[in-house]
C-alpha cells in the first residue's frame, strides 16, 4: 500500500465501516501503525474507535482509547454510540460515567445514545437523571436530545413525563412527531395516536411513510375500518400510493380488519413488492383462516425469487398448522434448515406449534430441545402440544420446568390457558384449582374469560356439573359464550338435561345464530330419548333460518386432500371404500364390537340407527386411508367438528384389528389410537422410544430423498475407477518387481 496521509486513511476507515469489513479496517490500522508516528492525530484515533465500536469489536476500541492521550467528547461518544448500536447498553452507560469523571461534557450526540441505553435497560431513574443533566447542560431544547428523552419516558411507561417533555419542546420535527405517534401505538394507546396525527396535520406537518404506517397500526388495533379507508384515500392524494412500506401497511391493516378483498387489491397494485409485501399477504390469509391461499402466495413468492426469511417461514408454518398439513410442514421445516433460519426463536416456536397441532408431539419436543433460545411462545406451544394430545402429566411437568430457576421465562396469560386445559383433560381438579388460584396470588395475572371457561370445563369433565354452575354464578364478570359452552358440553356428557337447557338458553341469548349450540341441545334431548323436544329444537332452527354446519373429515394422500361427508359415496374409489367398510364391520362384529346407537340422533329403528352411525365421515375417511396409505405409515384424519363417541370407540377397535396407528384431530383435541387403545398418557421414556422410531422413519425418508444424488456419485466413482484401473495395475506390477 503506497504512503497515504491521515485524511486518506480516515476515509478508508469510513469505507471499512460502511462495508462492514473488519479485515479492511484492521489492514488500514496496521498501515497507520507502520507509517505514522505516535501519538496519532486525535481525529484518526476517533475514526479508529468509531470503526471498531460499531463493528462490535469493543476490545480493540478500548485498546485504542487507552492509547489516546487526548480524549474529547467525540472520542467517548464514538465508543458510547458503538456500544448502543450493538446492544451493549450497560457498557454504554459505564463509558458515559467514565467520560463525566474526566470532566468532559456530553453533547447533543451523546445524550440520545445514553437515553436509548437507559430505555432499553428499562431504567427510568437513570433516564430521569440524564434528563436533569441534559437540562443543566442546556441541551434538552435540541430536537434530537428532546426526542431521545421523550422516547425514553415512553419506553419506560412514564407517559405523563413524556407528554410534558413533548409539550415543552420549542421545536418539533417529523422525527419527534413520529416518535410520539409510534410510541402511542406501542404503548397500547391507539386513540392517542389518532389524536396526535390529526394535531400534526393541524400544525402544517407533512407526514412520511413512518407516520402513515403508525397511524394504520392504530386503526387496525381499534378495528376502525372506516378511518383506515379515509387514510388510504389521503395516502393516494398525498402521493404515497406507490410507496412500498405504506402499501404493506395497508395490506396488513385491511387483513386485521378482515377485509381480505381490499388487502388483495392493494397487494396486486404493488409494482415492486419486497419480502415484507409477500409476508404481509400470507399473514392476512392465515389470520382470516384462508390457509390454502396463504400457501398459494408462498409458492408464488418462491417463483418470484423472494428470499426466505424468519418471518415468512414462521407465517407459512402457521398456515400448515391450521391445515394440519404434517408433510407440508416438514417440507417447510426442510426449507428453514436450508435457509439457516431454523435457529431463530420465532421459527423454532412456529415449528413446535406446527408439529403440536399436527399431532406429532415427538417432533415438537425434538425441535424444542434443540432450540438455542426459547421465549414464552415456545413454552406455551410445547405445553399446548402435550395438552391437546392428552399428555396432561407431561404438560404439567413442562409448566413446572418453565417456572424453575433454570428457565428465565415466566408464565403469562396464555400459559395458564394451556395448563388449565391440560388439567381439565387429566381430570386433575385439585391441581387445576390450585393453579387457577395462583394466577392472582403468586403471578399477579388477572384471570380472563378463557381461564374461567377452562375451570368450568375442568369441573364439568370431572362430573361436578352443579359445582361448575355455582362457579359460573360467582364469576366477577358476565359469563361468555365459551363459559356457557363448556357447561353445556358437560351437561351433554353426564346427561344433565335440565341444567343443559339453562346453559343453552344463555347461549341462545349471546349468540342466537350459532347452529352448534342448537345442535348440541337437540342431540342431548335425543340421547336422553326426548325425541319430541329434539325435533322441536330442530324445527325452531329451521324457522329462524339457522342451518347446521356440515361435518367434514379429510385425509391427505400423496399431496392430495380427500374430503368426506357423512354417508358420502361421491369418491372415485367409493366401491373400494364400501368394501373396506363392510369388511371392517364384519370383523368388528365377530370380535364383539357393539355400536353405540345413542349417537344416532334421529328417532329410527335400531337397525337403522346402527347404519346411521356406521357411515359417519371419519369412518369413511379411515376406510379410504386403509386402502390408500401403505402399511406402517400412521393414518392422520382431521374433522371440523367433535368426533362422536361411537366413532371414537370404533376407531380404537379398528386400530387393533388392522394393526395401524390412527390419529384423529377434531375441533377440540387429538385422539391417537394404536393396538386397540387410545394413546393418551405418555411418559418421557415412552416419548424417547417413540422418538427413536420416528428417527428411523425420518432417516429412511432422507435416504430415499438423496438416492438420486448417491446414484450419480456412485456412477462417477465407478467411471473414475475404470479409468484408473490400468494405472493401478501398472503400479502393482512395478511394486512386485521391486
PASE-727121 format. One record per residue (C-alpha): z, x, y. Coordinates in Angstrom, 3 decimals, padded with zeros to 6 digits, always signed. Layout:
BEGIN
Z/X/Y
...
% end
This chain:
BEGIN
+000.000/+000.000/+000.000
-001.023/+001.551/+003.347
+001.531/+002.040/+006.100
+002.441/-001.254/+007.792
+004.548/-001.826/+010.856
+007.665/-004.048/+010.872
+005.829/-007.087/+012.251
+003.214/-006.967/+009.489
+005.910/-006.591/+006.841
+007.749/-009.602/+008.263
+004.521/-011.642/+007.952
+004.161/-010.599/+004.301
+007.765/-011.691/+003.625
+006.937/-015.095/+005.129
+003.889/-015.309/+002.840
+006.067/-014.451/-000.177
+008.405/-017.285/+000.780
+005.641/-019.842/+001.365
+004.037/-018.999/-002.016
+007.447/-018.817/-003.814
+006.550/-015.326/-005.015
+009.685/-013.289/-005.581
+007.515/-010.487/-007.003
+005.623/-010.097/-003.726
+008.886/-010.314/-001.805
+010.561/-007.582/-003.857
+007.482/-005.353/-003.661
+007.472/-005.716/+000.123
+011.195/-004.961/+000.217
+010.588/-001.802/-001.828
+007.857/-000.746/+000.611
+010.253/-001.326/+003.538
+012.884/+000.914/+001.931
+010.269/+003.584/+001.230
+008.600/+003.653/+004.650
+011.238/+002.589/+007.184
+014.394/+004.469/+008.020
+017.823/+002.802/+008.013
+019.125/+000.895/+009.777
+016.336/-001.684/+009.551
+015.344/-003.719/+012.586
+017.584/-006.788/+012.747
+014.692/-009.255/+012.707
+013.359/-007.651/+009.491
+016.793/-007.903/+007.851
+016.868/-011.572/+008.865
+013.473/-012.116/+007.217
+014.670/-010.459/+004.007
+017.881/-012.526/+003.892
+015.934/-015.717/+004.625
+013.410/-014.990/+001.863
+015.977/-014.097/-000.810
+018.272/-017.013/+000.066
+015.509/-019.621/-000.006
+014.078/-018.226/-003.255
+017.569/-018.760/-004.746
+018.224/-015.009/-005.091
+021.576/-015.146/-003.343
+022.944/-011.901/-004.768
+020.078/-009.970/-003.168
+020.584/-011.887/+000.086
+024.302/-010.959/+000.095
+023.433/-007.322/-000.556
+021.081/-007.227/+002.440
+023.752/-008.916/+004.532
+026.312/-006.254/+003.606
+023.900/-003.505/+004.763
+023.143/-005.256/+008.052
+025.475/-003.787/+010.684
+024.456/-006.140/+013.481
+024.615/-009.750/+012.337
+023.555/-012.597/+014.554
+023.641/-016.374/+014.255
+020.086/-016.169/+012.876
+021.266/-013.848/+010.088
+024.068/-016.166/+008.979
+022.046/-019.369/+009.433
+019.300/-017.946/+007.195
+021.859/-017.431/+004.432
+023.502/-020.833/+005.010
+020.136/-022.660/+005.062
+019.025/-020.981/+001.839
+022.289/-021.916/+000.113
+021.948/-025.568/+001.164
+018.274/-025.690/+000.164
+019.207/-024.579/-003.370
+022.221/-026.932/-003.628
+024.877/-024.189/-003.283
+026.841/-026.345/-000.852
+030.270/-024.740/-001.325
+028.779/-021.277/-000.717
+027.126/-022.577/+002.450
+030.474/-023.728/+003.865
+032.102/-020.394/+002.923
+029.336/-018.474/+004.706
+029.838/-020.691/+007.753
+033.560/-019.846/+007.714
+032.830/-016.112/+007.459
+030.399/-016.372/+010.360
+033.031/-018.046/+012.542
+035.542/-015.320/+011.608
+033.143/-012.739/+013.011
+033.192/-014.648/+016.299
+029.567/-015.792/+016.046
+028.941/-019.263/+017.459
+026.781/-021.675/+015.414
+023.597/-023.041/+016.969
+021.509/-026.198/+016.632
+020.046/-024.924/+013.338
+023.411/-024.078/+011.786
+025.143/-027.431/+012.306
+022.554/-029.616/+010.486
+022.850/-027.316/+007.433
+026.644/-027.463/+007.212
+026.644/-031.213/+007.899
+024.338/-031.633/+004.917
+026.599/-029.434/+002.766
+029.723/-031.459/+003.593
+027.824/-034.742/+002.993
+026.558/-033.545/-000.403
+030.078/-032.494/-001.428
+031.486/-035.837/-000.127
+033.906/-034.037/+002.209
+034.387/-036.396/+005.178
+037.372/-034.428/+006.515
+035.297/-031.240/+006.665
+032.490/-033.241/+008.234
+034.801/-034.538/+010.969
+035.991/-031.002/+011.689
+032.376/-029.865/+012.037
+031.719/-032.853/+014.318
+034.577/-031.713/+016.553
+033.242/-028.137/+016.623
+029.746/-029.387/+017.500
+031.190/-031.426/+020.387
+033.231/-028.440/+021.548
+030.126/-026.222/+021.466
+028.132/-028.831/+023.383
+025.628/-029.166/+020.531
+026.257/-032.781/+019.476
+023.771/-034.076/+022.052
+020.942/-032.218/+020.326
+018.867/-034.733/+018.398
+018.855/-032.690/+015.167
+022.596/-031.933/+015.255
+023.363/-035.566/+016.065
+021.099/-036.750/+013.265
+022.833/-034.415/+010.779
+026.248/-035.679/+011.893
+025.118/-039.315/+011.617
+023.681/-038.731/+008.149
+026.928/-037.049/+007.032
+029.024/-040.072/+008.066
+026.612/-042.449/+006.300
+026.608/-040.436/+003.072
+030.430/-040.290/+003.021
+030.810/-044.011/+003.730
+032.191/-043.828/+007.287
+029.892/-046.460/+008.765
+031.882/-047.094/+011.945
+031.866/-043.394/+012.847
+028.149/-043.239/+012.030
+027.453/-046.190/+014.312
+029.463/-044.573/+017.114
+027.504/-041.306/+016.780
+024.230/-043.248/+016.814
+025.188/-045.306/+019.875
+026.351/-042.223/+021.819
+023.167/-040.226/+021.215
+021.485/-039.618/+024.601
+018.057/-039.342/+022.972
+016.824/-040.653/+019.631
+013.614/-039.575/+017.977
+011.811/-041.016/+014.958
+013.884/-038.836/+012.591
+017.106/-040.354/+013.943
+015.817/-043.915/+013.608
+014.527/-043.252/+010.092
+017.918/-041.785/+009.089
+019.598/-044.921/+010.444
+017.240/-047.337/+008.679
+017.134/-045.407/+005.373
+020.899/-044.872/+005.128
+021.499/-048.584/+005.683
+019.318/-049.314/+002.640
+021.001/-046.624/+000.509
+024.411/-047.929/+001.567
+023.630/-051.449/+000.359
+023.216/-052.896/+003.859
+019.632/-054.216/+003.859
+020.248/-056.692/+006.708
+021.355/-053.820/+008.956
+018.068/-052.101/+008.092
+016.092/-055.140/+009.205
+018.038/-055.438/+012.485
+017.634/-051.713/+013.263
+013.897/-051.859/+012.535
+013.490/-054.746/+014.984
+015.620/-052.857/+017.537
+013.458/-049.752/+017.033
+010.295/-051.725/+017.771
+012.038/-053.308/+020.778
+012.605/-049.926/+022.451
+008.952/-048.989/+022.002
+009.382/-046.884/+018.867
+006.364/-046.004/+016.756
+007.202/-046.303/+013.036
+005.758/-043.961/+010.429
+005.374/-044.201/+006.674
+009.060/-043.408/+006.068
+010.110/-046.248/+008.379
+007.836/-048.742/+006.635
+008.967/-047.713/+003.137
+012.660/-048.033/+004.087
+012.041/-051.492/+005.547
+010.172/-052.564/+002.392
+013.149/-051.425/+000.299
+015.392/-053.645/+002.418
+013.030/-056.600/+001.873
+012.972/-056.035/-001.900
+016.769/-055.695/-002.047
+017.118/-059.121/-000.388
+014.075/-060.530/-002.273
+012.714/-061.570/+001.121
+009.083/-062.059/+000.125
+008.054/-063.746/+003.374
+009.430/-060.959/+005.593
+007.753/-058.321/+003.428
+004.431/-060.113/+003.739
+004.816/-060.113/+007.517
+005.392/-056.359/+007.409
+002.304/-055.992/+005.198
+000.232/-057.611/+007.946
+001.898/-055.389/+010.555
+001.117/-052.305/+008.451
-002.573/-053.217/+008.302
-002.755/-053.873/+012.055
-000.884/-050.642/+012.818
-003.440/-048.555/+010.912
-001.368/-047.630/+007.830
-003.477/-049.687/+005.413
-004.762/-046.529/+003.703
-001.502/-044.570/+003.717
-000.724/-043.946/+000.041
+003.069/-043.830/+000.401
+003.142/-047.157/+002.294
+000.795/-048.780/-000.235
+003.031/-047.515/-003.052
+006.000/-049.086/-001.279
+004.120/-052.405/-001.056
+003.303/-052.298/-004.788
+006.987/-051.745/-005.555
+008.125/-054.440/-003.091
+005.846/-057.164/-004.454
+006.815/-056.249/-008.011
+010.542/-056.577/-007.313
+009.858/-059.956/-005.696
+007.998/-060.941/-008.912
+004.650/-061.320/-007.132
+002.540/-059.428/-009.663
-000.754/-060.715/-008.252
-000.075/-059.162/-004.831
+001.133/-055.915/-006.450
-002.089/-055.664/-008.439
-004.192/-056.455/-005.360
-002.534/-053.676/-003.321
-002.796/-051.212/-006.225
-006.512/-051.918/-006.708
-007.147/-051.241/-002.993
-005.562/-047.775/-003.051
-008.561/-045.471/-002.812
-006.844/-042.211/-003.753
-003.760/-043.097/-005.720
-001.263/-040.450/-006.793
+001.153/-040.315/-009.705
+003.638/-042.467/-007.743
+000.987/-045.197/-007.400
+000.444/-045.345/-011.156
+004.166/-045.156/-011.935
+004.917/-047.942/-009.453
+002.353/-050.254/-011.044
+003.706/-049.539/-014.524
+007.244/-050.238/-013.315
+006.105/-053.559/-011.792
+004.784/-054.755/-015.143
+007.870/-053.559/-017.038
+010.248/-055.250/-014.559
+008.317/-058.506/-014.944
+008.199/-058.450/-018.769
+004.493/-057.568/-018.916
+004.886/-054.530/-021.144
+001.382/-054.769/-022.638
-000.195/-054.488/-019.177
+002.104/-051.547/-018.377
+000.695/-049.773/-021.436
-002.857/-050.556/-020.280
-002.113/-048.974/-016.892
-000.625/-045.967/-018.664
-003.807/-045.481/-020.698
-005.912/-045.826/-017.535
-003.781/-043.163/-015.832
-004.365/-040.803/-018.751
-008.132/-041.347/-018.488
-007.925/-040.762/-014.721
-006.347/-037.358/-015.377
-002.945/-038.174/-013.857
-000.408/-035.586/-014.980
+002.627/-036.836/-016.874
+005.964/-036.643/-015.098
+009.511/-037.664/-015.943
+009.357/-040.993/-014.102
+006.093/-042.021/-015.782
+007.404/-041.179/-019.247
+010.724/-042.988/-018.742
+008.895/-046.066/-017.391
+006.461/-046.300/-020.279
+009.291/-045.745/-022.767
+010.968/-048.827/-021.273
+007.755/-050.742/-021.995
+007.806/-049.530/-025.616
+011.447/-050.605/-025.893
+010.629/-054.073/-024.566
+007.883/-054.477/-027.172
+009.932/-052.914/-029.992
+006.964/-050.553/-030.319
+008.577/-047.931/-032.521
+005.428/-045.993/-033.448
+004.108/-046.239/-029.892
+007.439/-044.949/-028.591
+007.285/-041.997/-030.949
+003.808/-041.179/-029.634
+005.126/-041.201/-026.059
+008.023/-039.009/-027.229
+005.445/-036.503/-028.500
+003.680/-036.600/-025.116
+007.019/-035.967/-023.388
+007.589/-032.893/-025.564
+004.062/-031.683/-024.839
+004.622/-032.175/-021.078
+008.005/-030.355/-021.313
+009.950/-033.256/-019.755
+011.987/-034.335/-022.790
+014.966/-032.355/-021.454
+015.077/-034.457/-018.274
+018.168/-036.683/-018.244
+016.162/-039.801/-017.315
+013.561/-039.224/-020.015
+016.280/-038.499/-022.568
+018.162/-041.660/-021.603
+014.951/-043.694/-021.884
+014.312/-042.203/-025.346
+017.817/-043.112/-026.522
+017.327/-046.628/-025.160
+013.868/-046.981/-026.733
+014.935/-045.823/-030.195
+018.048/-048.006/-029.989
+016.032/-051.117/-029.066
+013.503/-050.341/-031.797
+016.287/-050.276/-034.375
+016.222/-046.543/-035.130
+019.775/-045.580/-034.232
+019.357/-042.319/-036.158
+016.556/-041.150/-033.859
+018.561/-042.334/-030.853
+021.551/-040.277/-031.944
+019.351/-037.246/-032.631
+017.926/-037.365/-029.078
+021.392/-037.990/-027.656
+022.894/-034.916/-029.317
+020.027/-032.650/-028.221
+020.211/-033.649/-024.547
+021.405/-030.752/-022.367
+022.771/-033.179/-019.779
+023.969/-036.786/-020.064
+024.782/-039.409/-017.478
+026.323/-042.879/-017.660
+022.941/-044.429/-018.540
+022.666/-042.121/-021.566
+026.104/-043.036/-022.854
+025.565/-046.748/-022.239
+022.233/-046.648/-024.103
+023.841/-044.937/-027.117
+026.817/-047.318/-027.201
+024.453/-050.282/-026.877
+022.259/-048.960/-029.720
+025.251/-048.915/-032.073
+026.443/-052.316/-030.844
+023.075/-054.005/-031.420
+022.920/-052.548/-034.922
+026.364/-053.915/-035.715
+027.903/-050.408/-035.918
+030.960/-051.527/-033.992
+033.160/-048.647/-035.128
+030.551/-046.094/-034.041
+030.134/-047.841/-030.677
+033.882/-047.745/-030.076
+034.006/-044.107/-031.183
+031.285/-043.282/-028.640
+033.307/-045.088/-025.979
+036.397/-043.024/-026.851
+034.320/-039.828/-026.717
+032.929/-040.849/-023.326
+036.478/-041.224/-021.979
+037.661/-037.942/-023.484
+038.210/-034.823/-021.432
+035.058/-033.223/-022.855
+032.884/-035.759/-021.018
+032.604/-035.794/-017.240
+031.013/-039.261/-017.203
+033.300/-042.225/-016.610
+032.716/-045.767/-017.913
+031.081/-048.166/-015.457
+030.318/-051.882/-015.250
+027.538/-051.737/-017.867
+029.609/-049.610/-020.263
+032.195/-052.350/-020.656
+029.499/-054.956/-021.326
+028.230/-052.776/-024.204
+031.703/-052.068/-025.594
+032.852/-055.695/-025.414
+029.628/-056.720/-027.198
+030.462/-054.233/-029.953
+033.983/-055.655/-030.280
+032.500/-059.145/-030.478
+030.188/-058.235/-033.346
+033.003/-056.437/-035.176
+035.459/-059.294/-034.715
+037.906/-056.846/-033.083
+039.658/-059.459/-030.937
+042.794/-057.488/-030.074
+040.862/-054.287/-029.274
+038.375/-056.214/-027.176
+041.063/-057.947/-025.148
+042.821/-054.611/-024.554
+039.574/-053.088/-023.259
+038.958/-056.127/-021.048
+042.431/-055.813/-019.517
+041.988/-052.054/-018.999
+038.959/-052.644/-016.756
+041.154/-053.573/-013.786
+044.426/-051.854/-014.690
+043.033/-048.419/-015.616
+039.459/-048.129/-014.359
+039.612/-050.333/-011.269
+036.455/-052.259/-012.228
+036.436/-055.962/-011.415
+035.118/-057.949/-014.425
+031.899/-059.863/-013.813
+030.278/-062.853/-015.438
+028.803/-060.667/-018.220
+032.264/-059.426/-019.217
+033.712/-062.938/-019.272
+030.765/-064.089/-021.388
+031.426/-061.220/-023.826
+035.098/-062.215/-024.142
+034.148/-065.865/-024.784
+031.692/-064.660/-027.430
+034.393/-062.371/-028.876
+036.855/-065.230/-029.266
+034.191/-067.698/-030.405
+032.795/-065.446/-033.135
+036.315/-064.930/-034.473
+036.703/-068.715/-034.814
+039.085/-069.008/-031.843
+036.876/-071.593/-030.169
+039.684/-073.554/-028.467
+041.174/-070.327/-027.134
+037.747/-069.384/-025.775
+037.578/-072.739/-023.973
+041.053/-072.169/-022.478
+039.906/-068.706/-021.346
+036.938/-070.293/-019.548
+039.196/-072.768/-017.754
+041.332/-069.877/-016.439
+038.383/-067.822/-015.111
+038.725/-066.777/-011.436
+035.059/-067.693/-010.871
+032.814/-070.585/-011.788
+031.611/-070.213/-015.406
+027.947/-069.215/-015.578
+025.151/-070.082/-017.989
+025.939/-067.075/-020.188
+029.613/-068.090/-020.471
+028.906/-071.696/-021.495
+026.067/-070.470/-023.730
+028.467/-068.193/-025.634
+030.845/-071.134/-026.160
+028.010/-073.405/-027.311
+026.890/-070.811/-029.850
+030.434/-070.531/-031.220
+030.725/-074.313/-031.459
+027.480/-074.435/-033.447
+028.694/-071.661/-035.750
+032.033/-073.353/-036.511
+030.768/-076.969/-036.220
+032.967/-077.846/-033.238
+030.580/-080.588/-032.212
+032.688/-082.327/-029.546
+033.582/-079.111/-027.756
+029.967/-078.031/-028.106
+028.886/-081.210/-026.325
+031.160/-080.279/-023.383
+029.578/-076.816/-023.226
+026.083/-078.314/-023.457
+026.774/-080.825/-020.655
+027.841/-077.964/-018.365
+024.725/-076.013/-019.311
+022.521/-079.033/-018.511
+024.052/-079.139/-015.017
+023.495/-075.425/-014.411
+020.005/-075.206/-015.940
+018.556/-078.651/-016.691
+015.073/-077.415/-017.651
+016.057/-074.790/-020.251
+014.888/-076.090/-023.616
+017.116/-073.707/-025.578
+020.378/-075.465/-024.734
+018.967/-078.878/-025.689
+017.640/-077.464/-028.950
+020.993/-075.865/-029.864
+022.805/-079.163/-029.224
+020.220/-081.076/-031.258
+020.450/-078.538/-034.088
+024.237/-078.742/-034.018
+024.106/-082.527/-034.402
+021.511/-082.182/-037.183
+023.588/-079.598/-039.086
+026.546/-081.997/-038.860
+024.434/-084.845/-040.266
+024.456/-086.765/-036.975
+020.721/-087.432/-037.055
+020.704/-090.254/-034.526
+022.305/-088.084/-031.836
+020.000/-085.185/-032.702
+016.976/-087.474/-032.329
+018.359/-088.821/-029.040
+018.640/-085.311/-027.570
+015.041/-084.517/-028.544
+013.906/-087.850/-027.128
+015.606/-087.063/-023.805
+013.846/-083.693/-023.784
+010.505/-085.424/-024.228
+011.212/-087.977/-021.487
+012.236/-085.316/-018.972
+009.245/-083.147/-019.924
+011.174/-080.260/-021.470
+009.250/-078.531/-024.226
+010.894/-076.464/-026.922
+009.886/-072.820/-026.819
+007.728/-071.914/-029.805
+009.262/-069.474/-032.240
+007.148/-066.402/-032.982
+007.573/-063.439/-035.281
+005.354/-060.391/-035.081
+004.853/-057.199/-037.022
+002.849/-054.044/-036.237
+000.499/-052.667/-038.902
-001.936/-049.813/-038.213
-001.670/-050.105/-034.409
-002.389/-053.850/-034.516
+000.173/-056.577/-033.769
+000.122/-059.612/-036.075
+001.833/-062.746/-034.707
+003.016/-065.691/-036.818
+004.449/-069.158/-036.159
+006.321/-071.457/-038.472
+004.006/-072.837/-041.213
+001.240/-070.540/-039.917
-001.921/-070.480/-042.062
-004.334/-069.012/-039.498
-004.144/-065.360/-040.538
-007.252/-063.804/-042.094
-005.180/-062.746/-045.114
-003.468/-066.118/-045.435
-004.327/-066.552/-049.147
-002.574/-063.250/-049.967
+000.392/-064.194/-047.782
+000.795/-067.573/-049.512
+000.531/-065.897/-052.916
+003.244/-063.414/-051.933
+005.493/-066.228/-050.639
+005.053/-068.131/-053.912
+005.910/-065.047/-055.989
+008.980/-064.293/-053.877
+010.167/-067.877/-054.080
+009.800/-067.836/-057.860
+011.636/-064.508/-058.275
+014.421/-065.590/-055.908
+014.904/-068.866/-057.765
+015.131/-067.043/-061.095
+017.678/-064.676/-059.557
+019.836/-067.642/-058.484
+018.990/-067.984/-054.801
+019.668/-071.422/-053.290
+018.097/-072.226/-049.875
+020.412/-073.394/-047.109
+018.800/-076.694/-046.110
+021.234/-077.171/-043.224
+018.664/-075.248/-041.192
+016.004/-077.896/-041.829
+016.571/-079.694/-038.588
+014.843/-082.974/-039.376
+016.006/-085.936/-041.473
+013.929/-085.205/-044.578
+014.267/-085.400/-048.346
+015.963/-082.394/-049.956
+012.716/-081.004/-051.422
+011.003/-081.313/-048.042
+013.928/-079.524/-046.400
+013.523/-076.588/-048.820
+009.838/-076.360/-047.941
+010.672/-076.642/-044.206
+012.988/-073.620/-044.177
+010.780/-071.547/-046.501
+007.851/-071.367/-044.085
+009.713/-070.023/-041.055
+007.756/-067.430/-039.066
+009.928/-064.441/-040.037
+009.392/-065.118/-043.763
+005.615/-065.317/-043.257
+005.685/-062.049/-041.272
+007.726/-060.435/-044.057
+005.240/-061.584/-046.711
+002.416/-060.027/-044.700
+004.419/-056.822/-044.277
+004.936/-056.560/-048.021
+001.194/-056.706/-048.702
+000.054/-054.602/-045.710
+002.672/-051.836/-045.342
+002.804/-049.104/-048.024
+005.909/-048.858/-050.234
+008.697/-046.651/-048.886
+007.962/-047.446/-045.241
+010.530/-049.727/-043.531
+009.226/-053.172/-042.527
+010.023/-053.950/-038.864
+009.814/-057.573/-037.694
+010.519/-058.885/-034.206
+011.321/-062.519/-033.363
+011.547/-064.096/-029.912
+014.334/-066.500/-030.974
+017.500/-066.154/-033.048
+016.957/-065.705/-036.778
+018.247/-068.731/-038.698
+020.965/-068.468/-041.330
+018.663/-069.244/-044.256
+016.123/-066.592/-043.207
+018.964/-064.095/-042.822
+020.183/-064.790/-046.369
+016.662/-064.935/-047.800
+015.529/-061.622/-046.301
+018.720/-059.955/-047.524
+017.934/-061.316/-051.014
+014.276/-060.211/-050.807
+015.228/-056.637/-049.803
+016.998/-056.300/-053.142
+014.132/-057.812/-055.149
+011.333/-055.693/-053.631
+013.440/-052.565/-053.021
+012.399/-052.250/-049.389
+014.274/-051.648/-046.122
+013.677/-054.577/-043.758
+014.649/-054.549/-040.069
+014.527/-057.773/-038.056
+015.082/-057.776/-034.306
+015.745/-061.225/-032.832
+016.604/-062.057/-029.210
+020.227/-061.091/-029.777
+020.507/-058.095/-032.071
+019.141/-056.138/-035.045
+019.523/-057.132/-038.680
+018.958/-054.309/-041.170
+018.677/-055.148/-044.880
+018.461/-052.787/-047.824
+019.121/-053.173/-051.567
+020.115/-056.809/-051.113
+022.737/-056.024/-048.466
+022.932/-056.114/-044.703
+023.459/-052.568/-043.396
+025.904/-053.286/-040.587
+028.714/-050.744/-040.738
+027.551/-047.134/-040.909
+029.905/-044.215/-040.674
+028.909/-040.883/-039.183
+028.399/-039.441/-042.674
+026.045/-042.345/-043.523
+024.106/-041.627/-040.361
+023.778/-037.954/-041.303
+022.451/-038.858/-044.765
+020.004/-041.328/-043.245
+019.014/-038.751/-040.644
+018.139/-036.300/-043.404
+015.870/-038.922/-044.977
+014.280/-039.679/-041.622
+013.778/-035.949/-041.064
+011.900/-035.642/-044.363
+009.633/-038.551/-043.379
+009.092/-037.036/-039.938
+008.259/-033.620/-041.381
+005.805/-035.229/-043.790
+004.153/-037.078/-040.927
+003.913/-033.896/-038.872
+002.435/-032.054/-041.845
-000.217/-034.747/-042.204
-000.874/-034.709/-038.464
-001.625/-030.989/-038.441
-003.521/-030.904/-041.743
-006.875/-030.581/-039.968
-005.698/-027.573/-037.962
-004.329/-025.897/-041.109
-007.572/-026.556/-042.942
-009.584/-024.910/-040.163
-007.219/-021.959/-040.132
-007.453/-021.626/-043.920
-011.261/-021.563/-043.735
-011.157/-018.855/-041.069
-008.768/-016.757/-043.177
-010.904/-017.182/-046.291
-014.069/-016.156/-044.447
-012.223/-013.170/-042.974
-011.034/-012.136/-046.448
-014.580/-012.411/-047.830
-015.883/-010.213/-045.011
-013.067/-007.681/-045.538
-013.327/-007.585/-049.346
-015.900/-004.702/-049.569
-013.830/-002.592/-047.176
-010.657/-003.250/-049.187
-012.352/-002.332/-052.466
-013.679/+000.896/-050.955
-010.229/+001.790/-049.631
-008.677/+001.055/-053.020
-011.188/+003.367/-054.816
-010.504/+006.122/-052.307
-006.742/+005.837/-052.903
-007.254/+006.022/-056.703
-009.409/+009.145/-056.327
-006.778/+010.814/-054.183
% end
